Amino acid sequence: MSDAYMLSIDQSTQGTKALLFDGNGHLIRRADISHRQLINEAGWVGHDLTEIYQNTVAAAAKVIADAGIDAGRIAGLGITNQRETAAAWLRSTGEPVCEAVVWQCARAAAICDEIEKAGYADEVKAITGIPLSPYFSAGKMAWILRNVPAAKDAARTGNLCMGPIDSYVIYRLTKGAAFATDYSNASRTQVFDIQKLEFSDRICEIFDIPKNCLPAVYDSNALYGMTDLDGVLPHPVPIHASMGDSHGALFGQGCVLPGMAKATHGTGSSVMMNVGETPVISRLGLASSIAFCMDGKVNYCLEGNINYTGAVITWLCKDLGLLANAGESEVLARAANPNDTTYLVPAFTGLGAPYWNSEAKGILCGLTRTSGKAEIVRAGLDCIAYQIGDIVEAMRIETGLSDIELRADGGPTRNAYLMQFESNVLNAPVLVPENDELSGIGAAYAAGIALGLYDQDALFAQVQYKKYTPNADEEWRSKKVDGWKNAVGMLHK
């Protein structure tokens, strides 16, 4: 046991978390600071990069203060982040040229349509492993370059930096010394060649993105630079890991071998399977990405991304006013009429994998005269499991693996109704760890292992899981899933 601590920064869609771990890898404290969601009448979603960075430093200071530890005992930190969100700032000052364009935002749909009509969609997928979509960073960066004059001017003079959120946070933490991202984040930009392991000249040309605006790409457990967190720490410590949030969760769940899979339940969801050292190019609407790269060894993954899962619960609470808090959803779902046929398809800003329909709008269907508050709330929970089920079904087909054990993490996994329903829909065991901060855990573990503070096998052996196993028959499952597929089918009519 070491008397040192590890710090993890989890910069997510709704806010920034700072997580503090002891010498055994146990999470001992967490501090959260939310940031504004900048949403306009067109439904565009943005974040204030300066606010995010200030919150990063403030959250780190708060978690150290709340834990009452000596800040000098922090050995290092790892970073995990919302992924496809695109950041753009001035290389000379670190000042943003515009708001970050958030992964949920479809403002780049017209650009992606242009590229598809020009006949480049298959080439984009073949090189990057992911379907052409405004969901990914490339279209968003192209939109910034077309529509933000300051970005255009900076690009002409070589003063523009563009990349994932981690590259911006690292740039600011190191006072401009490091402009870098990791392989997992790079693989989600849609301008990265996942087999050559470099940003693609050809894809940059298709999107008209200057390659010199993009960050260097490092291993997920590399040394990214040193930081004192703007004076929060008495001396600089190494930033020794960076991973996209879903990839951090995959590592934190111990999914280090081919065939192991996890589902992160956040604002949206990522369902990801480690497929080993050779990429599997999907035929069914999944993304082929890099899971992580540790010490020069790349692990690839198949992934399906869902725009709205946990955010559906937020919508039920804040927008519809059906719930006072997320915890009420389980009680209402259990009280709902079991024979009710209400389905919610939460395509509020389009549908993600495996449909990739950016024009889709959400629907509530199958209502009867007896459908009420409880039935609508249950439909909101059920749609999370159905969307994850669509992706797991595709993974089974792509890999030929029928027996999949899904490890689940994120806030909604506290809902026992949802987890049991998910197990029934998937017809597979669902394992929920005792701690749901798996993205931040993955980053802290990767950094701690790299620094020699932790032993990988010992870390994963100590994780405890609650296991949900299917308790419904095939007739029930088929009826429920068929109803969901019919509801989704209405979007295409």
Backbone torsions as a table, in degrees:
resi	resn	phi	psi	omega
1	MET	NA	135.5	178.1
2	SER	-101.6	152.5	175.3
3	ASP	-92.1	10.4	178.0
4	ALA	-87.1	164.6	178.1
5	TYR	-124.6	153.1	172.4
6	MET	-113.7	142.7	178.3
7	LEU	-113.5	138.8	176.9
8	SER	-126.7	134.4	175.3
9	ILE	-107.4	120.0	177.1
10	ASP	-111.7	98.1	-177.6
11	GLN	-93.4	101.3	-173.1
12	SER	-110.4	-177.2	-173.7
13	THR	-64.6	-40.4	-175.7
14	GLN	-89.6	-22.8	-177.4
15	GLY	-178.3	-169.6	-179.1
16	THR	-121.9	130.6	178.1
17	LYS	-111.5	142.9	168.6
18	ALA	-115.7	127.0	-176.5
19	LEU	-118.3	135.3	-178.3
20	LEU	-114.8	128.6	-177.3
21	PHE	-119.6	144.0	178.2
22	ASP	-86.2	-173.7	-175.2
23	GLY	-68.7	-11.8	176.1
24	ASN	-100.3	3.5	-179.2
25	GLY	83.4	13.7	178.1
26	HIS	-85.7	133.9	175.4
27	LEU	-72.9	121.4	-176.3
28	ILE	-112.6	-16.5	-179.1
29	ARG	-161.1	149.7	178.8
30	ARG	-140.4	141.2	173.7
31	ALA	-132.1	136.5	-177.4
32	ASP	-123.3	140.3	170.7
33	ILE	-135.4	121.7	-178.8
34	SER	-83.5	159.7	174.4
35	HIS	-127.0	166.0	-176.0
36	ARG	-70.3	146.1	170.8
37	GLN	-101.9	112.1	-175.4
38	LEU	-91.7	98.5	-174.7
39	ILE	-120.3	125.3	-179.6
40	ASN	-100.7	-176.6	-174.8
41	GLU	-65.0	-24.7	178.8
42	ALA	-81.6	-3.8	-178.7
43	GLY	86.0	8.7	177.1
44	TRP	-67.8	141.0	-176.9
45	VAL	-118.7	127.6	-179.6
46	GLY	-135.6	164.5	174.7
47	HIS	-132.6	149.0	176.7
48	ASP	-85.5	110.8	-176.4
49	LEU	-62.8	-39.0	179.4
50	THR	-63.4	-41.6	177.1
51	GLU	-62.0	-41.3	179.6
52	ILE	-62.4	-45.1	-179.3
53	TYR	-65.6	-44.3	178.4
54	GLN	-59.5	-38.8	178.8
55	ASN	-69.4	-31.5	177.3
56	THR	-61.1	-49.2	179.8
57	VAL	-66.3	-42.9	-177.9
58	ALA	-65.8	-39.3	179.3
59	ALA	-65.7	-40.0	177.5
60	ALA	-62.4	-45.3	178.7
61	ALA	-61.3	-40.6	-177.2
62	LYS	-67.4	-43.3	-176.5
63	VAL	-66.6	-35.1	177.8
64	ILE	-68.2	-43.7	179.5
65	ALA	-65.6	-44.0	-178.6
66	ASP	-64.1	-34.6	179.8
67	ALA	-77.2	-19.1	179.2
68	GLY	67.9	31.7	-178.9
69	ILE	-100.7	165.8	174.7
70	ASP	-76.9	116.5	-178.1
71	ALA	-59.9	-21.7	179.0
72	GLY	-70.1	-10.6	179.7
73	ARG	-93.2	2.2	174.2
74	ILE	-71.5	120.9	-176.3
75	ALA	-87.6	-26.1	-178.3
76	GLY	172.3	-179.1	179.1
77	LEU	-145.7	156.5	172.5
78	GLY	-119.5	157.6	-177.9
79	ILE	-126.4	137.4	170.4
80	THR	-133.6	154.5	-166.8
81	ASN	-154.6	156.8	166.9
82	GLN	-58.9	137.6	-163.9
83	ARG	-93.1	-71.3	-166.7
84	GLU	-69.6	-6.6	174.3
85	THR	-57.9	132.6	-175.3
86	ALA	-104.7	128.0	178.1
87	ALA	-111.2	147.1	177.7
88	ALA	-142.7	130.8	-176.9
89	TRP	-152.5	169.1	-179.1
90	LEU	-83.5	128.1	179.1
91	ARG	-60.5	-34.0	-173.8
92	SER	-74.2	-31.1	-173.3
93	THR	-124.2	-18.3	-173.8
94	GLY	79.8	3.7	-179.2
95	GLU	-78.7	132.8	177.5
96	PRO	-63.6	146.1	175.3
97	VAL	-93.1	-12.5	178.5
98	CYS	-168.2	174.6	174.4
99	GLU	-65.8	152.8	172.7
100	ALA	-66.6	140.9	176.6
101	VAL	-93.8	113.1	-168.9
102	VAL	-76.5	150.6	-176.5
103	TRP	-54.0	-31.9	-179.7
104	GLN	-70.2	-18.2	-169.2
105	CYS	-80.5	131.4	-177.9
106	ALA	-105.3	24.6	-176.5
107	ARG	-64.4	-16.7	-179.9
108	ALA	-92.4	13.1	-176.8
109	ALA	-58.7	-41.4	-177.8
110	ALA	-64.9	-36.8	178.5
111	ILE	-65.2	-43.8	178.7
112	CYS	-66.0	-34.6	175.6
113	ASP	-62.8	-41.6	177.5
114	GLU	-58.6	-46.2	-177.4
115	ILE	-65.9	-38.0	177.9
116	GLU	-66.8	-43.4	-179.9
117	LYS	-65.5	-27.2	177.2
118	ALA	-78.1	-5.2	174.7
119	GLY	88.9	21.0	-174.7
120	TYR	-101.3	-2.1	-172.4
121	ALA	-59.9	-43.9	-178.8
122	ASP	-65.8	-37.2	179.4
123	GLU	-66.8	-41.3	178.2
124	VAL	-59.7	-45.7	-179.0
125	LYS	-68.2	-39.7	-177.6
126	ALA	-61.9	-36.6	-177.4
127	ILE	-85.3	-42.4	-173.3
128	THR	-94.9	-18.5	179.5
129	GLY	85.4	-2.7	-175.8
130	ILE	-126.4	146.4	-177.9
131	PRO	-65.8	142.9	176.9
132	LEU	-58.7	122.8	-177.0
133	SER	-163.3	146.2	174.2
134	PRO	-68.7	-7.2	176.4
135	TYR	-61.5	-35.9	-173.8
136	PHE	-86.8	170.0	-168.9
137	SER	-70.8	-30.6	-171.8
138	ALA	-57.8	-49.6	179.0
139	GLY	-61.7	-37.3	180.0
140	LYS	-66.8	-41.9	178.1
141	MET	-66.2	-38.6	176.8
142	ALA	-62.9	-38.5	178.4
143	TRP	-63.4	-44.5	178.5
144	ILE	-59.1	-45.8	-178.6
145	LEU	-64.5	-30.0	179.4
146	ARG	-81.6	-31.2	-166.1
147	ASN	-115.9	-9.1	-179.4
148	VAL	-112.5	105.9	-176.9
149	PRO	-54.1	-39.6	-179.2
150	ALA	-63.4	-33.8	178.2
151	ALA	-69.8	-42.4	178.6
152	LYS	-59.7	-46.4	-178.3
153	ASP	-64.2	-44.2	-179.0
154	ALA	-66.5	-36.4	179.3
155	ALA	-64.1	-37.8	-179.1
156	ARG	-64.6	-31.3	-177.0
157	THR	-100.3	3.4	-178.9
158	GLY	76.2	18.3	-175.9
159	ASN	-102.3	10.2	-176.3
160	LEU	-104.1	132.1	170.8
161	CYS	-112.4	134.8	176.5
162	MET	-137.1	141.8	178.9
163	GLY	173.4	-173.8	176.2
164	PRO	-66.8	167.2	-178.3
165	ILE	-57.9	-36.3	-178.8
166	ASP	-61.9	-36.1	-178.5
167	SER	-66.5	-34.0	176.8
168	TYR	-70.9	-46.5	-178.9
169	VAL	-62.4	-43.8	178.1
170	ILE	-62.9	-41.1	178.8
171	TYR	-58.2	-45.8	-179.2
172	ARG	-71.5	-40.8	-179.2
173	LEU	-63.9	-32.5	-178.9
174	THR	-96.9	10.4	179.2
175	LYS	56.1	40.6	175.6
176	GLY	85.6	0.4	-178.1
177	ALA	-72.6	-27.9	-177.4
178	ALA	-127.7	125.5	172.2
179	PHE	-119.7	93.2	-169.6
180	ALA	-152.6	155.8	171.5
181	THR	-135.6	177.7	178.3
182	ASP	-105.6	174.2	-176.9
183	TYR	-63.5	-35.5	-178.7
184	SER	-65.0	-47.4	178.1
185	ASN	-65.2	-42.1	-179.7
186	ALA	-59.7	-37.3	-177.0
187	SER	-69.2	-11.1	179.9
188	ARG	-100.5	2.5	-178.7
189	THR	-80.9	-18.9	-174.6
190	GLN	68.8	19.5	168.5
191	VAL	-126.5	13.5	-175.4
192	PHE	-108.9	130.7	175.9
193	ASP	-81.8	109.4	-171.9
194	ILE	-76.5	-10.7	176.5
195	GLN	-98.9	-38.4	175.4
196	LYS	-80.8	-15.0	178.3
197	LEU	60.8	49.6	176.6
198	GLU	-157.5	157.3	173.3
199	PHE	-63.2	134.5	-172.2
200	SER	-85.6	124.5	174.7
201	ASP	-58.6	-40.7	-176.7
202	ARG	-66.0	-44.6	-179.0
203	ILE	-70.8	-36.8	174.9
204	CYS	-60.0	-38.3	178.3
205	GLU	-65.5	-42.7	-179.4
206	ILE	-62.1	-41.9	-179.4
207	PHE	-88.4	-6.3	-177.9
208	ASP	59.7	50.8	177.8
209	ILE	-113.7	119.7	177.8
210	PRO	-63.1	126.6	-176.6
211	LYS	-63.9	-28.6	-178.4
212	ASN	-73.4	-4.0	175.1
213	CYS	-85.9	-10.9	-171.3
214	LEU	-95.7	153.8	-174.5
215	PRO	-76.5	162.8	167.0
216	ALA	-67.3	154.2	-177.5
217	VAL	-118.0	125.0	-176.8
218	TYR	-118.0	166.0	170.3
219	ASP	-58.0	154.4	-178.9
220	SER	-65.3	-24.9	178.8
221	ASN	-111.8	27.0	-179.6
222	ALA	-76.7	167.8	170.9
223	LEU	-85.9	114.9	-176.5
224	TYR	-92.8	-16.8	-177.8
225	GLY	145.6	-174.8	-177.8
226	MET	-117.1	148.1	178.5
227	THR	-149.1	147.3	170.4
228	ASP	-110.8	14.1	179.0
229	LEU	54.4	49.3	179.4
230	ASP	54.2	40.1	176.0
231	GLY	91.6	-1.5	176.4
232	VAL	-63.9	-36.8	179.2
233	LEU	-99.4	147.8	-178.4
234	PRO	-72.7	-16.4	178.4
235	HIS	-152.8	156.2	-179.9
236	PRO	-66.0	144.1	175.6
237	VAL	-126.3	160.0	-177.6
238	PRO	-77.2	136.7	164.8
239	ILE	-86.7	107.1	-168.6
240	HIS	-118.2	20.6	172.9
241	ALA	-166.2	146.5	170.3
242	SER	-149.9	132.3	178.8
243	MET	-150.4	146.3	168.5
244	GLY	-57.4	151.8	-172.3
245	ASP	-58.6	-41.2	-179.4
246	SER	-67.9	-35.0	178.8
247	HIS	-71.6	-38.3	175.0
248	GLY	-60.4	-40.8	178.1
249	ALA	-66.8	-38.4	177.9
250	LEU	-59.7	-44.5	178.9
251	PHE	-70.0	-43.1	180.0
252	GLY	-62.2	-28.9	177.3
253	GLN	-80.3	-2.7	179.7
254	GLY	77.5	20.3	-179.3
255	CYS	-84.0	70.0	-173.7
256	VAL	-102.4	0.7	-179.5
257	LEU	-119.4	151.7	179.4
258	PRO	-57.1	139.0	179.0
259	GLY	93.5	-12.3	178.2
260	MET	-82.5	138.1	-172.6
261	ALA	-135.9	154.4	177.5
262	LYS	-144.8	159.2	173.9
263	ALA	-129.5	118.1	175.4
264	THR	-90.1	122.8	179.5
265	HIS	-101.2	96.1	178.4
266	GLY	-119.8	-143.3	172.9
267	THR	-56.5	-49.7	166.7
268	GLY	-112.9	-165.7	179.1
269	SER	-136.3	148.1	172.0
270	SER	-120.4	122.7	172.7
271	VAL	-107.0	121.5	-169.3
272	MET	-136.4	138.3	176.8
273	MET	-125.5	130.3	173.4
274	ASN	-71.7	123.1	-179.4
275	VAL	-112.9	7.3	174.5
276	GLY	94.6	-153.9	-170.0
277	GLU	-90.9	2.6	177.8
278	THR	-124.4	127.8	-178.6
279	PRO	-67.1	146.9	172.4
280	VAL	-109.5	113.1	-179.4
281	ILE	-84.6	118.2	-171.8
282	SER	-74.1	144.4	172.7
283	ARG	-105.1	-4.4	-169.1
284	LEU	-121.1	27.6	174.1
285	GLY	87.1	9.2	175.2
286	LEU	-90.9	163.9	177.7
287	ALA	-99.5	140.2	171.4
288	SER	-102.7	117.8	-175.0
289	SER	-134.7	-178.5	174.3
290	ILE	-96.0	122.6	179.8
291	ALA	-66.1	-53.5	175.9
292	PHE	-172.5	164.3	176.3
293	CYS	-130.7	113.2	-178.1
294	MET	-115.3	122.4	177.1
295	ASP	53.1	40.9	176.4
296	GLY	84.8	-3.3	-179.4
297	LYS	-102.8	118.8	-178.3
298	VAL	-90.6	133.7	166.9
299	ASN	-113.9	129.3	178.0
300	TYR	-93.1	168.0	178.7
301	CYS	-147.0	157.4	163.6
302	LEU	-100.8	141.2	-177.2
303	GLU	-146.3	143.5	168.9
304	GLY	-121.4	133.7	-177.4
305	ASN	-113.4	136.3	-178.2
306	ILE	-117.9	131.0	-175.7
307	ASN	-70.5	-40.8	-172.2
308	TYR	-132.3	110.1	170.4
309	THR	-128.4	-80.3	175.5
310	GLY	-58.0	-30.4	179.0
311	ALA	-65.8	-22.2	175.2
312	VAL	-64.9	-40.6	178.6
313	ILE	-65.3	-40.1	175.4
314	THR	-60.2	-41.8	178.6
315	TRP	-61.9	-43.3	178.6
316	LEU	-62.4	-35.9	-179.6
317	CYS	-77.3	-58.6	-167.4
318	LYS	-86.1	-35.2	-174.8
319	ASP	-94.1	-42.8	179.1
320	LEU	-90.3	-21.6	-179.4
321	GLY	69.0	24.5	-179.6
322	LEU	-82.6	-17.5	-177.6
323	LEU	-132.4	140.0	173.4
324	ALA	-77.9	-29.9	178.0
325	ASN	-157.1	166.2	-175.9
326	ALA	-62.1	-31.6	-177.5
327	GLY	-62.4	-27.0	179.8
328	GLU	-67.1	-20.7	-174.5
329	SER	-62.3	-37.0	-179.0
330	GLU	-66.2	-43.2	179.9
331	VAL	-61.7	-46.0	-179.1
332	LEU	-67.0	-40.2	-179.9
333	ALA	-60.9	-40.1	-179.9
334	ARG	-70.7	-25.0	-179.5
335	ALA	-86.5	-10.2	-176.5
336	ALA	-68.0	154.0	176.8
337	ASN	-62.4	118.6	-176.6
338	PRO	-64.1	-19.4	-179.6
339	ASN	-95.0	2.4	-179.8
340	ASP	-67.5	146.6	-174.6
341	THR	-113.2	22.9	-179.7
342	THR	-72.6	132.8	174.8
343	TYR	-126.7	139.4	172.1
344	LEU	-113.6	126.3	172.0
345	VAL	-109.0	104.5	-169.7
346	PRO	-84.1	60.5	-179.3
347	ALA	-88.8	57.1	-175.4
348	PHE	-66.6	-33.8	173.6
349	THR	-131.6	48.0	-179.6
350	GLY	89.8	174.9	177.9
351	LEU	-110.8	136.9	176.6
352	GLY	-87.3	-142.8	-176.2
353	ALA	-64.5	148.5	-4.6
354	PRO	-92.9	15.9	-173.0
355	TYR	-91.5	-39.3	179.6
356	TRP	51.1	57.4	177.9
357	ASN	-114.9	95.0	-176.0
358	SER	-75.0	-12.2	-178.9
359	GLU	-94.0	-9.4	-175.4
360	ALA	-64.7	147.9	174.4
361	LYS	-117.9	150.6	-176.9
362	GLY	-67.0	152.2	177.3
363	ILE	-137.7	149.7	171.0
364	LEU	-120.3	117.8	-173.3
365	CYS	-137.1	171.8	179.2
366	GLY	77.8	14.1	-178.9
367	LEU	-71.3	144.3	171.7
368	THR	-122.5	177.4	-178.8
369	ARG	-63.0	-25.0	-179.1
370	THR	-92.8	-0.9	177.0
371	SER	-71.1	132.3	-178.4
372	GLY	-139.8	-156.8	-176.3
373	LYS	-56.4	-47.6	-176.7
374	ALA	-63.7	-40.0	-178.0
375	GLU	-69.0	-37.0	178.1
376	ILE	-69.2	-41.0	177.6
377	VAL	-63.1	-44.1	179.1
378	ARG	-61.8	-40.4	177.9
379	ALA	-61.1	-34.2	177.3
380	GLY	-65.8	-39.0	176.0
381	LEU	-72.2	-44.4	-176.4
382	ASP	-60.5	-34.9	-177.0
383	CYS	-64.7	-24.5	175.5
384	ILE	-64.0	-48.1	-178.9
385	ALA	-67.3	-39.3	-179.9
386	TYR	-62.8	-42.5	-179.4
387	GLN	-64.9	-41.0	176.7
388	ILE	-65.6	-37.6	177.9
389	GLY	-62.2	-37.5	176.9
390	ASP	-57.6	-41.2	-176.3
391	ILE	-75.0	-42.2	178.4
392	VAL	-62.1	-38.5	177.3
393	GLU	-60.2	-44.5	178.8
394	ALA	-64.4	-39.7	179.0
395	MET	-62.8	-39.6	178.2
396	ARG	-60.1	-42.6	-179.3
397	ILE	-68.8	-44.4	-175.9
398	GLU	-64.2	-38.5	-173.3
399	THR	-101.4	-15.0	-175.9
400	GLY	76.8	9.1	179.6
401	LEU	-93.8	114.1	-178.9
402	SER	-89.4	-33.5	-178.1
403	ASP	-94.2	97.1	-179.4
404	ILE	-113.3	131.3	173.1
405	GLU	-105.3	120.4	-175.1
406	LEU	-100.2	126.9	174.4
407	ARG	-97.4	125.8	-172.2
408	ALA	-114.4	142.5	177.5
409	ASP	-145.4	169.1	-178.6
410	GLY	107.3	162.3	-174.7
411	GLY	-51.6	-46.9	-178.0
412	PRO	-62.3	-14.6	179.8
413	THR	-70.1	-10.0	174.8
414	ARG	-71.3	-16.2	-178.2
415	ASN	-83.3	104.1	-175.0
416	ALA	-65.3	-34.2	176.6
417	TYR	-59.6	-47.9	-177.9
418	LEU	-62.0	-43.7	-177.0
419	MET	-66.9	-38.7	177.4
420	GLN	-68.5	-40.3	177.8
421	PHE	-63.0	-39.7	178.5
422	GLU	-63.0	-43.0	177.8
423	SER	-61.1	-40.5	179.9
424	ASN	-67.7	-42.5	179.6
425	VAL	-65.6	-41.6	-179.8
426	LEU	-76.8	-19.7	-170.9
427	ASN	53.0	48.6	-176.5
428	ALA	-153.6	153.7	174.7
429	PRO	-65.1	143.0	174.3
430	VAL	-121.7	121.7	-177.8
431	LEU	-108.0	126.2	-179.0
432	VAL	-115.3	118.2	-179.8
433	PRO	-70.4	158.4	-178.6
434	GLU	-63.5	-26.1	177.6
435	ASN	-114.8	129.3	-175.1
436	ASP	-98.1	8.7	-179.1
437	GLU	-90.2	54.2	-169.9
438	LEU	-71.5	-30.4	178.1
439	SER	-63.1	-50.6	177.9
440	GLY	-65.8	-35.3	177.3
441	ILE	-62.6	-44.9	-179.5
442	GLY	-58.8	-43.3	179.9
443	ALA	-66.7	-41.9	179.3
444	ALA	-65.9	-42.2	179.5
445	TYR	-64.0	-45.0	-179.4
446	ALA	-60.4	-43.5	179.9
447	ALA	-68.1	-43.0	-178.6
448	GLY	-65.3	-38.1	176.4
449	ILE	-65.5	-43.5	179.9
450	ALA	-62.1	-33.6	-179.7
451	LEU	-84.8	-2.9	-179.6
452	GLY	80.8	10.0	-179.0
453	LEU	-79.8	-33.8	-176.0
454	TYR	-119.9	156.2	171.0
455	ASP	-106.1	125.6	-172.3
456	GLN	-59.6	-49.0	-177.1
457	ASP	-61.4	-40.6	-179.3
458	ALA	-67.3	-36.7	178.6
459	LEU	-60.6	-51.5	-174.2
460	PHE	-72.6	-27.3	-179.5
461	ALA	-68.9	-23.5	-175.3
462	GLN	-88.6	-5.0	-178.3
463	VAL	-74.1	130.7	177.6
464	GLN	-105.1	139.3	-176.7
465	TYR	-122.2	147.6	165.1
466	LYS	-98.4	127.9	-172.9
467	LYS	-107.4	127.7	173.2
468	TYR	-107.5	129.9	179.0
469	THR	-119.9	151.2	-177.4
470	PRO	-58.8	135.8	177.2
471	ASN	-131.8	22.6	177.7
472	ALA	-121.7	152.9	-178.2
473	ASP	-85.1	171.3	-174.9
474	GLU	-67.3	-33.2	178.9
475	GLU	-62.0	-44.8	178.1
476	TRP	-61.3	-47.7	-177.2
477	ARG	-61.6	-45.1	-178.2
478	SER	-63.5	-41.4	179.7
479	LYS	-63.3	-45.2	-179.8
480	LYS	-64.8	-47.4	-177.1
481	VAL	-67.9	-38.6	177.4
482	ASP	-62.1	-40.0	177.4
483	GLY	-61.7	-40.1	176.6
484	TRP	-63.5	-46.4	-178.5
485	LYS	-64.2	-35.3	175.2
486	ASN	-64.7	-38.2	178.5
487	ALA	-65.3	-45.3	177.1
488	VAL	-62.3	-37.1	179.6
489	GLY	-61.0	-26.7	178.5
490	MET	-63.3	-24.7	-179.4
491	LEU	-69.4	-21.3	-174.0
492	HIS	-100.9	5.1	-179.4
493	LYS	-95.1	NA	NA
